[in-house]
Amino acid sequence: MRLRPLLSAALFSAILASGPAVAQAPRGLGDLGAARAAETGDPVDVELVLAVDVSWSMDLSEQAIQREGYAAAFRSEEVQRAITEGNHGRVAVTYIEWAGAFSQSVVVPWTLIDSKESAESFAYSLGKTTPIRARRTSIASAIDFSAPLFDNNGYAGQRRVIDISGDGPNNQGPLVTQSRDDATRRGITINGLPLMTTDTAMGSNWGSISNLDEYYADCVIGGPGAFSIPVTSWDQFPLAVRRKLVLELAGLWPNMRRDEGARDGTVIRIQSEEPTDCTVGESMWQDRQRFWMDGVQ
């Protein structure tokens, strides 16, 4: 694996040592073409959309953990160094929250981060408001909302990334695979943070699935160097976010095949023996509707 000379090898090793991730084979740049090459704007290493789930499946305390986890990450030395040690030493970030097909909102607009002070200012902005919960889960609509945010945003990034976090599969709006493919054809990479924090065996959340990590790997993430980091308990969340941001902001994730791991073993493949059903969320919603209707009759 080749690292950029300006990046601290110790920083990279410390982040990767924190746990496993799921990598995906890079998809082509598709329709990127000359249009991207001709774009103008403030040069940055990456334009990053942080798209965070605020559906009813998470309570207010869990949603607060998410906000606080991202804020803490941007205050951390690791993330700040990943930003300032890049080729340009600057990134552009926006933070959105999403739930159902018609529930997306920009919490913090596009912000240039190029120093410790600007990173901490972005972190402070995340604490100014309280998340607003909404019903249903539409990962597809979150992607469709996020992709146009890169257009004419005033920045020209070497990479464009949408980072999706959520605790369940798509159950409303377009098919998630179609939205993913539409975004990757625009040269956008989609990374994932599947939140496997619900005991699905207890039935406490009808919209959760036990193999959400495989669902994200097969159905959600895509584009050059796409990866996913599962979170299995809320106490893991701050470290997972910090690790993910370093990989994204520093552009470190290798373009590897899904069935390959890093030589040091820190990257593993989590893949089901059977193909993942990318419409499982829609099927679960239909089953729930039938259950309600049968109860009324």
Secondary structure as GFF3:
##gff-version 3
##sequence-region A 1 297
A	DSSP	alpha_helix	9	16	.	.	.	ID=ss1
A	DSSP	beta_strand	22	23	.	.	.	ID=ss2
A	DSSP	alpha_helix	33	37	.	.	.	ID=ss3
A	DSSP	beta_strand	42	53	.	.	.	ID=ss4
A	DSSP	alpha_helix	60	75	.	.	.	ID=ss5
A	DSSP	alpha_helix	77	84	.	.	.	ID=ss6
A	DSSP	beta_strand	91	98	.	.	.	ID=ss7
A	DSSP	beta_strand	104	113	.	.	.	ID=ss8
A	DSSP	alpha_helix	116	126	.	.	.	ID=ss9
A	DSSP	alpha_helix	139	146	.	.	.	ID=ss10
A	DSSP	three_ten_helix	147	150	.	.	.	ID=ss11
A	DSSP	beta_strand	155	166	.	.	.	ID=ss12
A	DSSP	alpha_helix	176	185	.	.	.	ID=ss13
A	DSSP	beta_strand	188	194	.	.	.	ID=ss14
A	DSSP	three_ten_helix	200	202	.	.	.	ID=ss15
A	DSSP	alpha_helix	212	215	.	.	.	ID=ss16
A	DSSP	pi_helix	216	220	.	.	.	ID=ss17
A	DSSP	beta_strand	227	228	.	.	.	ID=ss18
A	DSSP	three_ten_helix	234	236	.	.	.	ID=ss19
A	DSSP	alpha_helix	237	250	.	.	.	ID=ss20
A	DSSP	alpha_helix	280	296	.	.	.	ID=ss21
###
